[in-house]
Amino acid sequence: MSALTPPTDMPTPTTDKITQAAMETIYLCKFRVSMDGEWLCLRELDDISLTPDPEPTQEDPNYLMANERMNLMNMAKLSIKGLIESALNLGRTLDSDYAPLQQFFVVMEHCLKHGLKAKKTFLGQNKSFWGPLELVEKLVPEAAEITASVKDLPGLKTPVGRGRAWLRLALMQKKLSEYMKALINKKELLSEFYEPNALMMEEEGAIISGLLVGLNVIDANFCMKGEDLDSQVGVIDFSMYLKDGNSSKGSEGDGQITAILDQKNYVEELNRHLNATVNNLQAKVDALEKSNTKLTEELAVANNRIITLQEEMERVKEESSYMLESNRKGPKQDRTSEGQALNEARKHLKEETQLRLDVEKELEIQISMRQEMEMAMKMLEKDVCEKALKHELAFKLQSSDLGIKQKSELNSRLEEKTNQMAATIKQLEQSEKDLVKQAKTLNSAANKLIPKHH
């Protein structure tokens, strides 16, 4: 860092601004954030003073802003890398309670707030990154749906809460990198909201937008109706990225817990699929019951029609017999016409009989299909219960194995302590014997000395 000029007694407006900026960004300026492999390194800058010189050079504010940009970029790299690796290892959809995901949104919020111009309102100055995010819908038409959804959320009352909701919806849509890249490419629009040396106006913003492409492999699901995004405190948790030497001790237990959680999620997913299958089968059974009812009604109508036709046939038979008797005495031509009418009536009766047989056959088929569906439903419910019971027993078995392992470790520790105490007792007994011997020796020596004095 360049040498600072000697201090003077009178402060200037420039020095007041620099002091305020240093106090607001002490978490970024007091340390230099760098990466050592996969870990975070915080190096303290001893040559940065919170009370700058009254007449600083023009390079000092730019140096502080550049240092902040570099720190935020390194934090974004670590956050994105850790989020991708942990999400792939977890192998399931992420929700709002996932700690690495929460820290990623905090880092993104700090990146969007860096160098943000303050807008004067009746209540004072206000810095909000919701204004730049609203510009995205003008650059990318697909973002209009997200902006409209954010504005329609009932629980959001502040611009900060809307900006946080916008980031979460963009990540769910897997287009956060595309929106950020389109926004960063329009420097003339961003200049209305950011200072010239802000992160979004410099090369670091383009680098972060490129890093966000890797988040497209992550599946996230957020329910923001009951989440309080307005009053959350956006503080970066550096402990997630600092290496802990004792962290490997609990890795085995964490792996078992992760396996149990994965199995629980698998059981829940399986139950959802089975419930969906049961619902589909129930819908089919309902449809078959409706069709069965309809066929029953049609069969009743057909039976009534058959009865009517039988009555008509009896009447026709009576009439035909009467006609035959009368035709024996009448001309031969009348007999021929009556015979044709009788043949037509017989043909019509045959067709109605065949229709009734077809309807009865279709009804039997529908009844058998319904019985098969009911049997399949019962077997499926039994299978679901058996699988749920098996998974529950497996879950309890794993939990009991874990408890047994912990108890065995505790027993081994107690045995070690018992052995140590036994060894200590032996040493005390030996020392007691030695003291007894010494006491006897002293007594004998004293007894020998007493007669000599007498």
VEXDREN-2710 file (C-alpha; in Angstrom, 1 decimal):
% VEXDREN-2710
k/r/px/py/pz
1/MET/0.0/0.0/0.0
2/SER/1.3/3.5/-0.8
3/ALA/2.6/5.8/1.9
4/LEU/0.0/8.2/3.4
5/THR/0.5/11.9/3.7
6/PRO/1.1/13.5/7.2
7/PRO/-2.1/14.2/9.1
8/THR/-3.5/17.7/9.6
9/ASP/-5.8/19.1/12.3
10/MET/-8.7/20.1/10.2
11/PRO/-10.9/17.3/8.7
12/THR/-12.4/17.7/5.2
13/PRO/-15.6/16.4/3.7
14/THR/-13.5/13.9/1.7
15/THR/-12.0/12.4/4.8
16/ASP/-15.4/12.1/6.5
17/LYS/-16.7/10.1/3.5
18/ILE/-13.7/7.8/3.5
19/THR/-14.0/7.2/7.3
20/GLN/-17.7/6.3/6.9
21/ALA/-17.0/4.0/4.0
22/ALA/-14.2/2.3/6.0
23/MET/-16.5/1.8/9.0
24/GLU/-19.3/0.4/6.9
25/THR/-17.0/-2.1/5.1
26/ILE/-14.7/-3.1/7.9
27/TYR/-15.7/-6.7/7.4
28/LEU/-14.3/-6.5/3.9
29/CYS/-11.5/-3.9/4.2
30/LYS/-9.9/-5.0/7.5
31/PHE/-9.1/-8.4/6.0
32/ARG/-7.9/-9.6/2.6
33/VAL/-9.9/-12.6/1.5
34/SER/-8.0/-15.1/-0.6
35/MET/-8.3/-18.8/-1.5
36/ASP/-5.9/-21.6/-0.5
37/GLY/-7.1/-24.6/-2.5
38/GLU/-10.6/-25.3/-1.3
39/TRP/-10.4/-23.1/1.9
40/LEU/-10.7/-19.5/2.8
41/CYS/-7.9/-17.4/4.1
42/LEU/-8.4/-14.1/5.9
43/ARG/-5.2/-12.0/6.1
44/GLU/-5.4/-8.9/8.3
45/LEU/-4.3/-5.7/6.6
46/ASP/-2.3/-3.9/9.3
47/ASP/-1.6/-0.9/7.1
48/ILE/-5.3/0.1/6.7
49/SER/-6.4/2.7/9.2
50/LEU/-10.0/3.5/10.2
51/THR/-9.0/7.2/10.6
52/PRO/-7.5/8.1/7.2
53/ASP/-5.3/11.0/6.5
54/PRO/-7.0/14.4/6.1
55/GLU/-5.7/14.8/2.6
56/PRO/-5.5/11.3/1.1
57/THR/-4.5/10.6/-2.4
58/GLN/-7.1/9.7/-5.0
59/GLU/-5.8/6.1/-5.1
60/ASP/-6.9/5.2/-1.6
61/PRO/-10.7/5.0/-2.1
62/ASN/-10.1/3.1/-5.4
63/TYR/-7.8/0.7/-3.6
64/LEU/-10.4/0.0/-0.9
65/MET/-13.1/-0.6/-3.5
66/ALA/-10.8/-2.9/-5.5
67/ASN/-10.0/-4.8/-2.3
68/GLU/-13.8/-5.2/-1.6
69/ARG/-14.5/-6.4/-5.1
70/MET/-11.7/-9.0/-4.9
71/ASN/-13.0/-10.2/-1.5
72/LEU/-16.6/-10.5/-2.7
73/MET/-15.5/-12.3/-5.9
74/ASN/-13.5/-14.8/-3.9
75/MET/-16.4/-15.3/-1.5
76/ALA/-18.7/-15.9/-4.4
77/LYS/-16.3/-18.5/-5.9
78/LEU/-16.2/-20.4/-2.6
79/SER/-19.9/-20.1/-2.0
80/ILE/-20.8/-21.3/-5.5
81/LYS/-18.3/-24.1/-5.5
82/GLY/-19.3/-25.3/-2.0
83/LEU/-23.0/-25.1/-2.9
84/ILE/-22.5/-27.2/-6.1
85/GLU/-20.4/-29.9/-4.4
86/SER/-22.7/-30.2/-1.4
87/ALA/-25.8/-30.3/-3.5
88/LEU/-24.4/-33.0/-5.8
89/ASN/-23.3/-35.1/-2.8
90/LEU/-26.7/-34.6/-1.2
91/GLY/-28.5/-35.7/-4.3
92/ARG/-31.9/-34.2/-3.7
93/THR/-33.9/-31.0/-4.2
94/LEU/-32.7/-28.1/-2.0
95/ASP/-35.0/-26.0/0.1
96/SER/-34.7/-22.7/1.9
97/ASP/-33.4/-24.3/5.2
98/TYR/-30.2/-25.5/3.5
99/ALA/-27.3/-23.6/5.1
100/PRO/-24.9/-23.3/2.0
101/LEU/-27.8/-22.1/-0.1
102/GLN/-28.7/-19.4/2.5
103/GLN/-25.0/-18.2/2.5
104/PHE/-25.0/-18.1/-1.3
105/PHE/-27.9/-15.7/-1.3
106/VAL/-26.2/-13.6/1.4
107/VAL/-23.0/-13.3/-0.7
108/MET/-25.1/-12.4/-3.8
109/GLU/-26.9/-9.7/-1.8
110/HIS/-23.5/-8.2/-0.8
111/CYS/-22.3/-8.3/-4.4
112/LEU/-25.5/-6.5/-5.6
113/LYS/-25.2/-3.9/-2.8
114/HIS/-21.5/-3.1/-3.4
115/GLY/-21.1/0.5/-4.7
116/LEU/-24.9/1.0/-4.7
117/LYS/-25.9/4.7/-4.8
118/ALA/-28.1/5.8/-2.0
119/LYS/-31.5/7.3/-2.8
120/LYS/-32.8/10.1/-0.6
121/THR/-36.3/9.6/0.8
122/PHE/-38.4/11.2/3.6
123/LEU/-37.0/8.8/6.1
124/GLY/-33.4/9.3/5.0
125/GLN/-31.0/7.6/2.6
126/ASN/-32.0/4.1/1.3
127/LYS/-29.9/1.6/-0.5
128/SER/-31.8/-1.2/-2.3
129/PHE/-30.7/-3.6/-5.1
130/TRP/-34.3/-4.1/-6.2
131/GLY/-34.1/-1.3/-8.6
132/PRO/-31.4/-2.9/-10.8
133/LEU/-33.2/-6.2/-10.7
134/GLU/-36.4/-4.6/-12.1
135/LEU/-34.4/-3.7/-15.2
136/VAL/-33.9/-7.4/-16.1
137/GLU/-37.5/-7.8/-17.4
138/LYS/-36.8/-5.0/-20.0
139/LEU/-33.6/-6.9/-21.2
140/VAL/-34.9/-10.5/-21.0
141/PRO/-38.7/-10.9/-21.5
142/GLU/-38.7/-14.2/-19.7
143/ALA/-37.9/-12.4/-16.4
144/ALA/-41.2/-10.5/-16.5
145/GLU/-42.9/-13.6/-15.0
146/ILE/-40.6/-13.5/-12.0
147/THR/-41.0/-9.8/-11.4
148/ALA/-44.8/-10.1/-11.6
149/SER/-44.7/-13.0/-9.1
150/VAL/-42.5/-11.1/-6.7
151/LYS/-44.9/-8.1/-6.8
152/ASP/-47.9/-10.3/-6.2
153/LEU/-46.4/-11.9/-3.0
154/PRO/-48.5/-10.6/-0.1
155/GLY/-45.8/-10.9/2.7
156/LEU/-43.2/-8.6/1.0
157/LYS/-43.3/-5.0/2.1
158/THR/-39.7/-3.7/1.5
159/PRO/-37.6/-3.5/-1.7
160/VAL/-34.9/-5.7/0.0
161/GLY/-37.4/-8.5/0.5
162/ARG/-38.5/-8.3/-3.1
163/GLY/-34.9/-8.4/-4.3
164/ARG/-34.3/-11.6/-2.1
165/ALA/-37.5/-13.2/-3.5
166/TRP/-36.4/-12.4/-7.0
167/LEU/-33.0/-14.1/-6.5
168/ARG/-34.7/-17.2/-5.2
169/LEU/-37.2/-17.4/-8.1
170/ALA/-34.4/-16.8/-10.7
171/LEU/-32.4/-19.7/-9.1
172/MET/-35.5/-22.0/-9.2
173/GLN/-35.9/-21.0/-12.9
174/LYS/-32.2/-21.9/-13.5
175/LYS/-31.7/-18.6/-15.4
176/LEU/-29.9/-16.5/-12.7
177/SER/-26.7/-16.5/-14.7
178/GLU/-28.5/-15.4/-17.9
179/TYR/-30.3/-12.5/-16.1
180/MET/-27.1/-11.3/-14.4
181/LYS/-25.1/-11.4/-17.6
182/ALA/-27.7/-9.4/-19.5
183/LEU/-27.8/-6.9/-16.6
184/ILE/-24.0/-6.5/-16.4
185/ASN/-23.7/-6.0/-20.2
186/LYS/-25.8/-2.8/-19.9
187/LYS/-23.4/-0.5/-18.1
188/GLU/-25.3/2.6/-19.2
189/LEU/-28.4/1.4/-17.3
190/LEU/-26.4/0.3/-14.3
191/SER/-24.7/3.7/-14.0
192/GLU/-28.0/5.1/-12.7
193/PHE/-27.8/2.8/-9.6
194/TYR/-24.1/2.1/-9.0
195/GLU/-20.9/4.0/-8.5
196/PRO/-18.3/3.7/-11.4
197/ASN/-16.0/1.4/-9.3
198/ALA/-18.8/-0.9/-8.0
199/LEU/-18.6/-4.6/-8.5
200/MET/-21.4/-4.7/-11.0
201/MET/-19.6/-2.1/-13.1
202/GLU/-16.2/-3.8/-13.1
203/GLU/-14.7/-7.1/-14.4
204/GLU/-15.5/-9.0/-11.2
205/GLY/-19.2/-8.8/-11.9
206/ALA/-18.8/-10.5/-15.3
207/ILE/-16.7/-13.2/-13.6
208/ILE/-19.4/-13.8/-11.0
209/SER/-22.1/-14.0/-13.7
210/GLY/-20.0/-16.7/-15.5
211/LEU/-19.6/-18.6/-12.3
212/LEU/-23.4/-18.7/-11.8
213/VAL/-23.7/-20.9/-14.9
214/GLY/-22.7/-23.9/-12.8
215/LEU/-25.8/-23.5/-10.6
216/ASN/-28.0/-24.7/-13.4
217/VAL/-27.3/-28.3/-12.3
218/ILE/-29.0/-27.6/-8.9
219/ASP/-32.7/-28.3/-8.3
220/ALA/-34.1/-25.9/-5.7
221/ASN/-37.6/-25.5/-4.4
222/PHE/-38.7/-22.5/-2.2
223/CYS/-42.0/-21.8/-0.4
224/MET/-41.8/-18.0/0.1
225/LYS/-45.4/-17.4/1.3
226/GLY/-44.6/-17.9/5.0
227/GLU/-40.9/-16.8/4.9
228/ASP/-40.0/-13.4/6.3
229/LEU/-37.6/-12.0/3.7
230/ASP/-37.9/-8.4/4.8
231/SER/-36.3/-8.7/8.2
232/GLN/-33.5/-11.2/7.6
233/VAL/-30.0/-10.1/8.5
234/GLY/-27.6/-10.7/5.6
235/VAL/-24.3/-11.6/7.4
236/ILE/-21.7/-13.8/5.7
237/ASP/-20.8/-16.8/7.9
238/PHE/-17.0/-17.2/7.3
239/SER/-17.0/-20.3/9.6
240/MET/-18.5/-22.4/6.8
241/TYR/-15.4/-21.8/4.6
242/LEU/-12.7/-21.9/7.3
243/LYS/-10.9/-25.3/7.7
244/ASP/-11.4/-27.0/11.1
245/GLY/-8.9/-29.6/12.2
246/ASN/-11.4/-31.5/14.2
247/SER/-14.0/-31.6/11.5
248/SER/-13.0/-35.1/10.3
249/LYS/-14.0/-36.7/13.6
250/GLY/-17.7/-36.5/13.1
251/SER/-17.6/-37.4/9.4
252/GLU/-18.6/-41.0/10.0
253/GLY/-21.6/-40.0/12.0
254/ASP/-22.6/-37.3/9.5
255/GLY/-22.4/-39.9/6.8
256/GLN/-24.7/-42.3/8.6
257/ILE/-27.2/-39.4/9.3
258/THR/-27.0/-38.4/5.6
259/ALA/-27.7/-42.0/4.6
260/ILE/-30.7/-42.2/7.0
261/LEU/-32.0/-38.9/5.6
262/ASP/-31.6/-40.1/2.0
263/GLN/-33.5/-43.3/2.9
264/LYS/-36.2/-41.3/4.5
265/ASN/-36.5/-39.1/1.4
266/TYR/-36.6/-42.2/-0.8
267/VAL/-39.4/-43.7/1.3
268/GLU/-41.4/-40.4/1.1
269/GLU/-40.9/-40.3/-2.7
270/LEU/-42.0/-43.9/-3.0
271/ASN/-45.1/-43.3/-0.9
272/ARG/-45.9/-40.3/-3.1
273/HIS/-45.6/-42.4/-6.2
274/LEU/-47.7/-45.2/-4.7
275/ASN/-50.4/-42.7/-3.5
276/ALA/-50.5/-41.3/-7.1
277/THR/-50.9/-44.9/-8.4
278/VAL/-53.7/-45.5/-5.9
279/ASN/-55.5/-42.3/-6.9
280/ASN/-55.3/-43.3/-10.5
281/LEU/-56.7/-46.7/-9.8
282/GLN/-59.4/-45.2/-7.7
283/ALA/-60.3/-42.9/-10.6
284/LYS/-60.5/-45.9/-12.9
285/VAL/-62.7/-47.8/-10.5
286/ASP/-65.0/-44.8/-10.2
287/ALA/-65.2/-44.6/-14.0
288/LEU/-66.0/-48.3/-14.2
289/GLU/-68.7/-47.9/-11.5
290/LYS/-70.3/-45.2/-13.5
291/SER/-70.1/-47.2/-16.7
292/ASN/-71.5/-50.2/-14.8
293/THR/-74.4/-48.1/-13.5
294/LYS/-75.1/-46.9/-17.0
295/LEU/-75.0/-50.5/-18.4
296/THR/-77.4/-51.6/-15.6
297/GLU/-79.8/-48.9/-16.6
298/GLU/-79.5/-49.8/-20.2
299/LEU/-80.1/-53.5/-19.3
300/ALA/-83.2/-52.6/-17.4
301/VAL/-84.5/-50.6/-20.4
302/ALA/-83.7/-53.6/-22.7
303/ASN/-85.5/-56.0/-20.3
304/ASN/-88.5/-53.8/-20.3
305/ARG/-88.4/-53.6/-24.1
306/ILE/-88.0/-57.4/-24.3
307/ILE/-91.1/-57.9/-22.1
308/THR/-93.0/-55.4/-24.3
309/LEU/-91.9/-57.3/-27.4
310/GLN/-92.9/-60.7/-25.9
311/GLU/-96.3/-59.3/-25.1
312/GLU/-96.5/-58.0/-28.6
313/MET/-95.3/-61.3/-30.0
314/GLU/-98.1/-63.1/-28.0
315/ARG/-100.6/-60.7/-29.4
316/VAL/-99.2/-61.2/-32.9
317/LYS/-99.4/-65.0/-32.4
318/GLU/-103.0/-64.7/-31.4
319/GLU/-103.8/-62.5/-34.2
320/SER/-101.9/-64.7/-36.6
321/SER/-103.7/-67.8/-35.4
322/TYR/-107.0/-65.9/-35.8
323/MET/-105.9/-64.8/-39.2
324/LEU/-105.0/-68.3/-40.2
325/GLU/-108.3/-69.5/-39.3
326/SER/-110.0/-66.8/-41.2
327/ASN/-107.6/-67.2/-44.1
328/ARG/-108.5/-70.8/-44.6
329/LYS/-111.8/-69.5/-45.7
330/GLY/-110.4/-66.3/-47.4
331/PRO/-108.4/-65.9/-50.6
332/LYS/-104.8/-67.2/-50.9
333/GLN/-103.3/-63.7/-51.5
334/ASP/-104.2/-62.6/-48.0
335/ARG/-102.3/-65.6/-46.5
336/THR/-99.1/-64.5/-48.3
337/SER/-99.2/-61.0/-46.8
338/GLU/-99.9/-62.3/-43.4
339/GLY/-97.0/-64.7/-43.7
340/GLN/-94.6/-61.9/-44.6
341/ALA/-95.8/-59.8/-41.6
342/LEU/-95.2/-62.8/-39.4
343/ASN/-91.7/-63.3/-40.7
344/GLU/-90.9/-59.6/-40.1
345/ALA/-92.1/-59.9/-36.6
346/ARG/-90.0/-63.0/-36.0
347/LYS/-86.9/-61.2/-37.4
348/HIS/-87.5/-58.2/-35.2
349/LEU/-87.8/-60.4/-32.2
350/LYS/-84.6/-62.2/-33.0
351/GLU/-82.7/-58.9/-33.3
352/GLU/-84.0/-57.7/-29.9
353/THR/-83.1/-61.1/-28.3
354/GLN/-79.5/-60.8/-29.7
355/LEU/-79.3/-57.2/-28.4
356/ARG/-80.2/-58.4/-25.0
357/LEU/-77.6/-61.1/-25.0
358/ASP/-74.9/-58.6/-26.1
359/VAL/-75.9/-56.2/-23.3
360/GLU/-75.8/-59.0/-20.7
361/LYS/-72.4/-60.1/-22.0
362/GLU/-71.0/-56.6/-21.8
363/LEU/-72.3/-56.3/-18.3
364/GLU/-70.6/-59.5/-17.2
365/ILE/-67.3/-58.2/-18.7
366/GLN/-67.6/-54.9/-16.8
367/ILE/-68.4/-56.8/-13.5
368/SER/-65.3/-59.0/-14.0
369/MET/-63.1/-55.9/-14.7
370/ARG/-64.4/-54.2/-11.6
371/GLN/-63.6/-57.3/-9.5
372/GLU/-60.1/-57.4/-11.0
373/MET/-59.6/-53.7/-10.2
374/GLU/-60.8/-54.1/-6.6
375/MET/-58.4/-57.1/-6.2
376/ALA/-55.5/-55.0/-7.7
377/MET/-56.3/-52.2/-5.3
378/LYS/-56.3/-54.5/-2.3
379/MET/-52.9/-56.0/-3.4
380/LEU/-51.4/-52.6/-4.0
381/GLU/-52.5/-51.3/-0.6
382/LYS/-51.0/-54.4/1.0
383/ASP/-47.8/-53.9/-0.9
384/VAL/-47.7/-50.3/0.1
385/CYS/-48.2/-51.2/3.8
386/GLU/-45.5/-53.9/3.6
387/LYS/-42.9/-51.6/1.9
388/ALA/-43.6/-48.8/4.4
389/LEU/-43.2/-51.2/7.3
390/LYS/-40.0/-52.6/5.9
391/HIS/-38.5/-49.1/5.4
392/GLU/-39.6/-48.1/8.9
393/LEU/-38.0/-51.2/10.4
394/ALA/-34.8/-50.5/8.4
395/PHE/-34.8/-46.9/9.6
396/LYS/-35.2/-48.1/13.2
397/LEU/-32.5/-50.8/12.7
398/GLN/-30.0/-48.2/11.5
399/SER/-30.9/-45.9/14.4
400/SER/-30.4/-48.7/16.9
401/ASP/-27.1/-49.7/15.3
402/LEU/-25.9/-46.1/15.7
403/GLY/-27.0/-46.1/19.3
404/ILE/-25.3/-49.5/20.0
405/LYS/-22.1/-48.2/18.4
406/GLN/-22.1/-45.1/20.6
407/LYS/-22.8/-47.2/23.7
408/SER/-19.9/-49.6/22.8
409/GLU/-17.6/-46.6/22.4
410/LEU/-18.7/-45.4/25.8
411/ASN/-18.1/-48.8/27.4
412/SER/-14.6/-49.0/25.9
413/ARG/-13.8/-45.6/27.4
414/LEU/-15.1/-46.7/30.8
415/GLU/-13.0/-49.9/30.6
416/GLU/-9.9/-47.8/29.9
417/LYS/-10.7/-45.6/32.8
418/THR/-11.3/-48.7/35.0
419/ASN/-7.9/-50.1/34.0
420/GLN/-6.2/-46.8/34.7
421/MET/-7.8/-46.7/38.2
422/ALA/-6.8/-50.3/38.9
423/ALA/-3.2/-49.5/38.0
424/THR/-3.3/-46.5/40.2
425/ILE/-4.7/-48.6/43.1
426/LYS/-1.9/-51.1/42.6
427/GLN/0.7/-48.3/42.7
428/LEU/-0.9/-46.9/45.9
429/GLU/-0.9/-50.4/47.5
430/GLN/2.8/-50.9/46.6
431/SER/3.7/-47.4/48.0
432/GLU/1.7/-48.3/51.2
433/LYS/3.7/-51.5/51.6
434/ASP/6.9/-49.6/51.1
435/LEU/5.9/-47.1/53.7
436/VAL/5.0/-49.9/56.2
437/LYS/8.4/-51.5/55.6
438/GLN/10.1/-48.1/56.2
439/ALA/8.0/-47.6/59.4
440/LYS/9.0/-51.0/60.7
441/THR/12.7/-50.3/59.9
442/LEU/12.5/-47.0/61.7
443/ASN/10.8/-48.6/64.7
444/SER/13.4/-51.3/64.9
445/ALA/16.2/-48.7/64.7
446/ALA/14.5/-46.6/67.4
447/ASN/14.2/-49.6/69.6
448/LYS/17.9/-50.3/69.2
449/LEU/18.8/-46.7/70.1
450/ILE/16.6/-46.5/73.2
451/PRO/18.5/-49.1/75.3
452/LYS/21.8/-47.6/74.4
453/HIS/20.7/-44.2/75.9
454/HIS/19.6/-46.0/79.0
END
